[in-house]
């Protein structure tokens, strides 16, 4: 909607005064810099309302409009609305006088988009109070200390999403969402709703071929969805039903064999002990770059499935079918025979068999990849071209100060605000080949990228090479008393594109997957 304005500028010149200083009779003049007043008759709408397809609004008394140079580098002053309604008078003071013919930019609110609460109106953190961003461009005409301007039309710069959210089963979970993260390839916006049947989100207008990522958090865990090629026009209000993925699943798609695709879990598997003893629950690490390392309970395992101190185990031995010890490798034995005496035997029980908190809490919802599937992800699948590298599948990286390996998904589109991934498919480089902050990583994760932290390995209760070595189990049986892993290090030789065997008594990390639907 376009609105038109007439501008009237008046200026008041403040008077200088002379001071008589002490008994010396010397006089000093103090000059007060002139200030300028500006009045604008405006017909811009402001407070938002939902008419189903667009943004409509009116002024509220006290609304503030800032006056800027066209490039936004110089702020001249602030005007406020004297009345509410469809038209109002904006007036205030300027700190400097613009040049004749200069283009001025008028801003209502700002483009920060703040922290929203999911409501359109009615609260201090509603969209109409924090991010109803609109601008107008005018040409100044200066005569002495008076300024007039060409007619202006304020244009709303926001796009509004009117969201309802469903889980993978089609059940509406909107009212249970306590946090919603939305990214547009350039920025991340945080919404804190409370028991809302509909969640409104404001973000800048989005051009075509942008990745828009959603992460909805409930009491049980995180639900994700990313879409590409989305266009959200300025001033639009778009009703959207977000059909999210299975709880804990990342958005990236990875072809593993025969055209089958999988999605990775949001973090490494953890067995969590709230006290010493054998009782644990299973969960997904809250972040992809999270790992326990040289801490309890990795370092306090005192036997089969039991620990001497509370904490999390995320480095597991590989139990073969003949093992009489435990199913999941929570054991401090350094004897391979305790993990299965037979050669070439199957994994006793897949780690994905357990109900996993943050992963749907349903048995057999996840599974461990085979060696062939892991190598397909790293070596054989068709993948995007990244930085002129065709079929870019992986890259060494440091994410939020954690070293590890990026896995580039089949459906990867680089976020517009993030430096493109370097040295794809090169294992002979340092982890510093790519360095991403936590904020950058959010955008990459929403674009489907997976990160495997270099979580080290465990022998008995000693964890070695945390932050340096990454070892991740496959489910494959191998010769003697070993099993398959994917292995990467900071050393300058190629291990990423080859599977390596590891004795079963060592503790290695587990990152589960689920088949894409």
Wavefront OBJ file of the C-alpha trace (Angstrom):
o trace
v 0.000 0.000 0.000
v 1.382 3.448 -0.923
v 0.794 6.459 1.302
v 1.475 10.116 0.475
v 2.908 12.830 2.674
v 3.444 16.567 2.623
v 6.330 18.001 4.554
v 6.624 21.362 6.294
v 9.936 22.247 7.853
v 10.426 25.210 10.145
v 13.671 26.224 11.800
v 14.350 28.123 15.026
v 17.686 29.822 15.521
v 18.890 29.846 19.128
v 20.466 33.046 20.480
v 24.109 33.260 21.562
v 24.955 34.945 24.856
v 28.029 36.709 26.259
v 29.519 35.742 29.586
v 31.534 38.010 31.856
v 34.335 35.986 33.344
v 35.609 36.669 36.905
v 37.225 39.963 37.942
v 39.528 40.055 34.902
v 36.649 41.662 32.952
v 37.525 39.445 29.946
v 34.521 38.378 27.925
v 34.038 34.959 26.279
v 31.264 34.108 23.852
v 29.614 30.633 23.999
v 27.781 29.641 20.830
v 24.899 27.162 21.010
v 24.593 25.125 17.809
v 21.332 25.781 15.985
v 18.664 23.074 15.986
v 16.018 22.559 13.335
v 12.442 21.408 13.621
v 10.605 19.332 11.079
v 6.907 18.656 10.680
v 5.430 16.068 8.327
v 1.771 15.527 7.531
v 1.540 11.789 6.970
v -0.976 9.184 5.868
v 1.122 6.074 6.529
v -0.540 3.090 8.194
v 1.290 1.504 11.127
v -0.336 -0.902 13.570
v -0.692 -4.272 11.884
v -3.848 -6.233 11.275
v -4.465 -9.476 9.424
v -6.789 -9.268 6.433
v -5.760 -12.703 5.168
v -3.293 -11.700 2.469
v -1.646 -8.357 3.256
v -0.598 -5.979 6.013
v -2.929 -3.108 6.887
v -2.476 -0.625 9.718
v -2.942 2.842 11.242
v -0.833 5.318 13.191
v -0.590 5.265 16.969
v 0.182 8.443 18.922
v 3.874 8.524 19.853
v 5.060 6.398 16.918
v 8.617 7.450 16.054
v 10.058 8.001 12.565
v 13.783 8.592 12.086
v 15.228 10.802 9.329
v 18.370 9.546 7.544
v 20.562 10.216 4.583
v 19.598 7.980 1.691
v 22.453 5.535 2.340
v 21.583 5.301 6.042
v 24.970 6.607 7.173
v 23.772 9.885 8.746
v 20.848 10.230 11.136
v 19.350 13.732 11.113
v 16.755 13.338 13.837
v 13.515 11.772 15.032
v 9.885 12.705 14.426
v 6.919 11.446 16.448
v 3.235 11.028 15.671
v 1.065 13.594 17.454
v -2.193 11.720 16.898
v -3.370 8.273 15.907
v -5.428 7.244 12.918
v -5.025 7.002 9.163
v -3.317 10.418 9.013
v -1.169 12.161 11.563
v 1.305 14.968 12.067
v 4.900 13.913 12.605
v 7.137 16.499 14.213
v 10.449 16.691 15.969
v 13.921 18.189 15.879
v 16.842 17.694 13.525
v 20.468 17.937 14.551
v 21.622 19.083 11.111
v 20.184 20.570 7.960
v 20.143 18.394 4.820
v 21.316 19.758 1.492
v 18.957 21.089 -1.127
v 18.013 18.244 -3.476
v 19.277 15.584 -1.097
v 17.405 12.284 -0.939
v 16.256 11.490 2.598
v 15.217 8.123 3.968
v 12.460 7.991 6.597
v 12.276 4.867 8.745
v 9.545 3.571 10.991
v 11.088 1.157 13.511
v 14.168 -0.684 12.173
v 15.277 -3.763 10.290
v 16.595 -5.599 13.361
v 13.389 -7.635 13.778
v 14.238 -8.164 17.418
v 12.922 -11.034 19.482
v 9.267 -11.605 18.696
v 6.599 -13.391 20.734
v 4.568 -14.802 17.861
v 1.716 -12.292 18.086
v 0.792 -9.645 15.544
v -0.532 -7.091 18.047
v -1.341 -6.757 21.725
v 2.003 -7.172 23.535
v 5.202 -5.206 23.987
v 7.023 -7.815 21.887
v 4.307 -8.149 19.226
v 5.297 -7.541 15.629
v 3.597 -4.130 15.549
v 5.804 -2.979 18.443
v 9.197 -4.379 17.445
v 9.434 -4.991 13.708
v 6.715 -3.277 11.649
v 9.523 -1.912 9.485
v 8.516 0.658 6.822
v 10.445 3.281 4.841
v 9.824 6.276 2.602
v 12.238 8.111 0.303
v 11.852 11.864 -0.353
v 13.823 14.667 -1.994
v 14.550 17.658 0.229
v 14.096 21.250 -0.952
v 15.973 23.657 1.309
v 15.319 27.397 1.484
v 17.289 28.967 4.288
v 16.436 26.988 7.392
v 13.212 25.629 5.937
v 12.834 22.241 4.280
v 10.047 20.899 2.156
v 10.037 17.634 0.285
v 8.480 15.675 -2.506
v 5.461 13.540 -1.719
v 6.396 10.259 -0.053
v 4.877 6.809 0.043
v 5.836 4.633 2.992
v 6.290 1.010 1.970
v 6.277 -1.795 4.517
v 9.529 -3.772 4.235
v 8.384 -6.775 6.273
v 6.935 -10.051 5.131
v 4.670 -11.740 7.662
v 4.307 -15.497 7.988
v 1.160 -16.797 9.654
v 2.261 -20.250 10.786
v 0.694 -23.429 11.985
v 3.095 -26.298 12.599
v 2.569 -30.045 12.258
v 4.860 -32.929 13.163
v 5.782 -35.695 10.739
v 2.551 -37.530 11.582
v 0.425 -34.525 10.651
v -0.528 -33.650 14.243
v -0.757 -29.917 14.959
v 1.935 -29.016 17.525
v 1.683 -25.204 17.223
v 0.341 -24.617 20.735
v 3.138 -26.705 22.302
v 5.959 -24.708 20.693
v 8.033 -22.759 23.207
v 10.681 -21.473 20.785
v 10.790 -21.039 17.031
v 13.939 -20.286 15.038
v 13.564 -18.968 11.497
v 16.481 -18.292 9.145
v 16.424 -16.766 5.667
v 19.976 -17.423 4.490
v 21.209 -14.098 5.867
v 19.910 -13.791 9.426
v 18.326 -15.818 12.180
v 15.143 -14.673 13.907
v 13.963 -15.963 17.279
v 10.321 -16.209 18.295
v 9.175 -17.068 21.834
v 5.519 -18.085 21.593
v 3.361 -19.234 24.485
v 0.432 -21.575 23.814
v -0.497 -19.917 20.508
v -2.734 -21.662 17.990
v -1.218 -19.463 15.263
v 2.301 -17.999 15.280
v 3.085 -14.794 13.383
v 6.688 -14.166 12.304
v 8.057 -11.003 10.682
v 11.181 -11.123 8.537
v 12.580 -9.040 5.687
v 11.173 -9.589 2.221
v 12.860 -12.680 0.774
v 13.848 -13.029 -2.881
v 13.750 -16.224 -4.894
v 16.052 -19.202 -4.352
v 16.546 -18.505 -0.673
v 16.671 -21.217 1.975
v 14.184 -20.621 4.772
v 14.795 -22.838 7.779
v 12.463 -23.546 10.682
v 13.339 -25.189 13.998
v 10.363 -25.595 16.348
v 11.127 -26.533 19.943
v 8.654 -28.278 22.228
v 9.089 -29.858 25.657
v 10.116 -33.135 23.993
v 12.610 -31.858 21.410
v 13.248 -30.093 18.100
v 11.348 -30.343 14.826
v 12.956 -29.007 11.638
v 11.990 -28.041 8.118
v 13.827 -26.170 5.352
v 12.406 -24.933 2.063
v 14.221 -23.491 -0.946
v 13.222 -21.169 -3.767
v 10.791 -19.276 -1.554
v 9.748 -15.687 -2.329
v 8.114 -13.516 0.343
v 7.108 -10.091 -0.935
v 7.343 -6.923 1.161
v 3.971 -6.063 2.669
v 2.659 -9.605 2.227
v 1.002 -11.812 4.807
v 1.326 -15.493 3.938
v -0.524 -18.282 5.758
v 1.787 -21.335 5.915
v 1.387 -24.801 7.379
v 4.862 -26.135 8.197
v 5.006 -29.925 7.960
v 8.089 -30.619 10.042
v 10.370 -33.614 10.029
v 10.533 -36.389 12.578
v 11.687 -35.104 15.968
v 15.478 -34.721 16.082
v 16.011 -35.213 12.325
v 18.162 -32.772 10.350
v 17.010 -31.376 7.021
v 19.881 -32.535 4.801
v 19.291 -35.463 2.429
v 22.090 -37.977 1.791
v 21.961 -40.769 -0.768
v 23.436 -43.941 0.696
v 22.681 -46.741 -1.791
v 20.254 -47.720 -4.531
v 18.695 -44.268 -4.498
v 17.776 -44.466 -0.799
v 18.230 -41.252 1.151
v 18.669 -40.726 4.876
v 18.612 -37.836 7.328
v 21.072 -37.612 10.208
v 20.176 -37.120 13.856
v 20.709 -33.651 15.333
v 23.679 -34.800 17.421
v 25.765 -37.773 18.558
v 24.110 -40.486 20.637
v 24.503 -40.209 24.425
v 23.694 -42.578 27.287
v 22.887 -40.320 30.240
v 23.379 -41.440 33.856
v 21.840 -39.157 36.497
v 23.622 -41.084 39.274
v 26.233 -43.798 39.721
v 24.972 -47.226 38.775
v 23.514 -49.041 35.772
v 20.456 -46.879 35.085
v 20.632 -44.649 32.022
v 18.422 -42.989 29.452
v 19.284 -42.301 25.834
v 19.337 -38.921 24.145
v 20.641 -37.033 21.135
v 23.271 -34.397 21.866
v 21.616 -30.962 21.768
v 24.017 -29.601 19.129
v 25.816 -31.262 16.250
v 29.164 -30.047 17.588
v 28.551 -31.318 21.157
v 30.649 -34.161 22.546
v 31.581 -35.373 26.047
v 35.300 -36.013 25.608
v 37.464 -36.590 28.661
v 34.692 -36.173 31.256
v 32.174 -38.204 33.258
v 30.698 -40.620 32.434
v 33.073 -41.511 29.565
v 35.830 -41.660 32.186
v 33.838 -43.355 34.968
v 32.599 -46.605 33.407
v 33.190 -49.353 35.963
v 31.760 -52.366 34.209
v 29.067 -53.604 31.914
v 26.590 -50.747 31.530
v 27.440 -49.229 34.908
v 29.248 -46.029 35.916
v 30.775 -44.707 39.124
v 29.787 -41.071 38.535
v 26.884 -39.310 36.887
v 27.396 -38.039 33.376
v 27.026 -39.011 29.727
v 28.714 -41.735 27.711
v 29.086 -40.938 24.000
v 31.954 -43.306 23.098
v 30.784 -46.917 22.847
v 32.439 -50.275 22.289
v 31.143 -52.458 19.426
v 29.307 -55.510 20.786
v 29.080 -58.542 18.534
v 26.265 -61.068 18.668
v 28.204 -63.502 20.890
v 28.991 -60.910 23.558
v 27.681 -61.807 26.992
v 28.569 -58.429 28.481
v 26.119 -55.763 27.335
v 24.361 -54.642 24.211
v 25.724 -51.174 23.607
v 29.413 -51.126 24.491
v 29.207 -49.266 27.818
v 32.089 -51.277 29.224
v 35.584 -50.534 30.547
v 37.096 -53.828 29.402
v 40.085 -53.568 27.083
v 39.767 -57.185 25.989
v 38.187 -57.669 22.561
v 36.857 -61.067 23.627
v 34.450 -59.348 26.016
v 32.830 -57.667 23.029
v 32.183 -60.912 21.128
v 34.476 -63.866 20.602
v 33.407 -64.796 17.097
v 34.883 -63.275 13.960
v 32.698 -61.685 11.325
v 29.624 -61.545 13.556
v 26.825 -59.016 13.398
v 26.279 -56.119 15.777
v 24.396 -57.533 18.739
v 21.811 -54.739 18.940
v 21.702 -51.560 16.859
v 22.137 -48.414 18.962
v 18.999 -47.050 17.294
v 16.878 -49.737 18.945
v 16.529 -47.667 22.112
v 13.812 -45.071 22.682
v 15.805 -41.827 22.434
v 14.880 -38.547 24.097
v 14.864 -35.731 21.573
v 14.542 -38.332 18.823
v 10.874 -39.223 19.180
v 11.362 -41.522 22.198
v 10.230 -44.512 20.132
v 12.134 -47.795 19.818
v 13.727 -48.614 16.465
v 13.091 -45.133 15.044
v 16.787 -44.746 14.117
v 19.561 -46.966 12.835
v 23.323 -47.100 12.326
v 24.727 -46.857 8.799
v 26.692 -49.667 7.205
v 30.263 -49.213 6.026
v 29.107 -49.156 2.397
v 26.516 -46.479 3.192
v 29.018 -44.310 5.038
v 31.495 -44.603 2.184
v 28.752 -43.755 -0.311
v 28.161 -40.494 1.550
v 31.875 -39.681 1.574
v 32.988 -41.076 -1.759
v 30.390 -42.320 -4.241
v 27.140 -40.316 -4.257
v 26.180 -37.547 -6.676
v 26.430 -34.259 -4.787
v 26.299 -30.503 -5.524
v 29.096 -28.446 -7.043
v 30.590 -26.294 -4.292
v 33.263 -23.682 -4.981
v 33.873 -25.273 -8.404
v 34.295 -28.737 -6.872
v 31.911 -31.184 -8.500
v 30.210 -33.763 -6.267
v 31.364 -31.962 -3.124
v 30.659 -34.448 -0.332
v 32.656 -33.467 2.750
v 35.136 -30.916 4.107
v 37.291 -30.403 7.173
v 36.048 -27.567 9.394
v 36.022 -25.835 12.747
v 32.495 -25.013 13.917
v 31.905 -22.885 17.014
v 35.541 -23.636 17.990
v 35.027 -27.419 17.621
v 37.049 -29.352 15.028
v 35.432 -31.976 12.840
v 34.036 -32.987 9.468
v 31.272 -31.341 7.418
v 29.009 -33.581 5.340
v 27.480 -31.698 2.401
v 23.931 -32.857 1.588
v 22.508 -33.792 -1.803
v 20.155 -30.791 -1.645
v 22.694 -28.173 -0.488
v 22.251 -24.490 -1.371
v 24.795 -22.140 0.220
v 23.189 -19.548 2.524
v 23.665 -16.062 1.096
v 25.429 -14.671 4.191
v 27.884 -17.529 4.736
v 31.304 -18.048 3.169
v 31.110 -20.964 0.781
v 32.700 -24.236 1.873
v 36.363 -24.549 0.850
v 38.516 -27.598 0.102
v 35.624 -29.986 -0.448
v 36.634 -33.654 -0.760
v 40.114 -32.845 0.569
v 41.164 -34.776 3.659
v 44.758 -33.555 3.418
v 43.970 -30.181 4.969
v 43.708 -28.839 8.497
v 40.433 -28.288 10.315
v 41.041 -24.572 9.845
v 40.300 -24.974 6.121
v 36.786 -23.811 7.028
v 35.983 -21.834 10.150
v 32.402 -20.953 11.093
v 31.009 -19.095 14.076
v 27.978 -20.357 15.952
v 25.768 -17.879 14.064
v 27.173 -18.970 10.690
v 26.647 -22.584 11.650
v 22.925 -22.038 12.286
v 22.537 -20.963 8.651
v 24.604 -23.904 7.383
v 22.672 -26.373 9.520
v 19.372 -25.004 8.218
v 20.805 -25.564 4.720
v 21.174 -29.260 5.603
v 24.897 -29.510 6.396
v 25.892 -32.194 8.931
v 28.840 -31.797 11.300
v 30.636 -34.723 12.951
v 32.798 -33.446 15.818
v 36.229 -34.950 16.379
v 35.036 -36.613 19.593
v 38.173 -38.716 20.170
v 38.176 -42.385 21.185
v 38.029 -44.254 24.489
v 40.041 -47.209 25.785
v 38.851 -48.403 29.163
v 38.154 -45.136 30.980
v 40.759 -43.033 29.167
v 39.641 -40.730 26.363
v 42.287 -39.777 23.823
v 42.527 -37.251 21.017
v 39.290 -35.401 21.762
v 39.074 -32.503 19.319
v 41.642 -34.186 17.041
v 40.423 -37.642 15.998
v 36.953 -38.540 14.821
v 35.889 -42.192 14.817
v 32.292 -43.144 14.040
v 31.056 -46.740 14.106
v 29.353 -48.474 11.211
v 27.233 -51.545 11.931
v 29.469 -53.880 9.874
v 31.176 -57.004 11.089
v 34.850 -57.241 10.060
v 37.740 -59.676 10.352
v 39.190 -60.844 13.651
v 37.792 -58.772 16.524
v 37.391 -55.492 14.695
v 34.509 -53.508 13.213
v 34.169 -50.694 10.673
v 34.533 -47.000 11.354
v 34.854 -43.784 9.446
v 38.016 -42.102 10.636
v 39.290 -38.534 10.198
v 42.095 -36.624 11.863
v 44.086 -33.416 11.711
v 46.954 -35.315 10.103
v 47.702 -34.653 6.456
v 46.722 -37.945 4.883
v 43.507 -39.217 3.383
v 41.328 -41.308 5.669
v 37.918 -39.759 5.000
v 37.282 -41.642 1.763
v 38.285 -45.061 3.139
v 36.699 -47.108 5.860
v 39.051 -48.228 8.630
v 38.763 -51.090 11.081
v 38.955 -50.603 14.843
v 39.214 -53.170 17.616
v 35.838 -53.588 19.234
v 36.942 -52.722 22.753
v 37.652 -49.117 21.755
v 34.910 -46.585 22.363
v 33.876 -44.649 19.252
v 31.093 -42.166 18.516
v 27.692 -43.023 17.025
v 25.618 -40.749 14.786
v 22.303 -42.331 13.904
v 20.158 -41.809 10.818
v 16.617 -42.463 9.724
v 15.331 -43.181 6.248
v 13.916 -40.139 4.456
v 10.190 -40.358 3.796
l 1 2 3 4 5 6 7 8 9 10 11 12 13 14 15 16 17 18 19 20 21 22 23 24 25 26 27 28 29 30 31 32 33 34 35 36 37 38 39 40 41 42 43 44 45 46 47 48 49 50 51 52 53 54 55 56 57 58 59 60 61 62 63 64 65 66 67 68 69 70 71 72 73 74 75 76 77 78 79 80 81 82 83 84 85 86 87 88 89 90 91 92 93 94 95 96 97 98 99 100 101 102 103 104 105 106 107 108 109 110 111 112 113 114 115 116 117 118 119 120 121 122 123 124 125 126 127 128 129 130 131 132 133 134 135 136 137 138 139 140 141 142 143 144 145 146 147 148 149 150 151 152 153 154 155 156 157 158 159 160 161 162 163 164 165 166 167 168 169 170 171 172 173 174 175 176 177 178 179 180 181 182 183 184 185 186 187 188 189 190 191 192 193 194 195 196 197 198 199 200 201 202 203 204 205 206 207 208 209 210 211 212 213 214 215 216 217 218 219 220 221 222 223 224 225 226 227 228 229 230 231 232 233 234 235 236 237 238 239 240 241 242 243 244 245 246 247 248 249 250 251 252 253 254 255 256 257 258 259 260 261 262 263 264 265 266 267 268 269 270 271 272 273 274 275 276 277 278 279 280 281 282 283 284 285 286 287 288 289 290 291 292 293 294 295 296 297 298 299 300 301 302 303 304 305 306 307 308 309 310 311 312 313 314 315 316 317 318 319 320 321 322 323 324 325 326 327 328 329 330 331 332 333 334 335 336 337 338 339 340 341 342 343 344 345 346 347 348 349 350 351 352 353 354 355 356 357 358 359 360 361 362 363 364 365 366 367 368 369 370 371 372 373 374 375 376 377 378 379 380 381 382 383 384 385 386 387 388 389 390 391 392 393 394 395 396 397 398 399 400 401 402 403 404 405 406 407 408 409 410 411 412 413 414 415 416 417 418 419 420 421 422 423 424 425 426 427 428 429 430 431 432 433 434 435 436 437 438 439 440 441 442 443 444 445 446 447 448 449 450 451 452 453 454 455 456 457 458 459 460 461 462 463 464 465 466 467 468 469 470 471 472 473 474 475 476 477 478 479 480 481 482 483 484 485 486 487 488 489 490 491 492 493 494 495 496 497 498 499 500 501 502 503 504 505 506 507 508 509 510 511 512 513 514 515 516 517
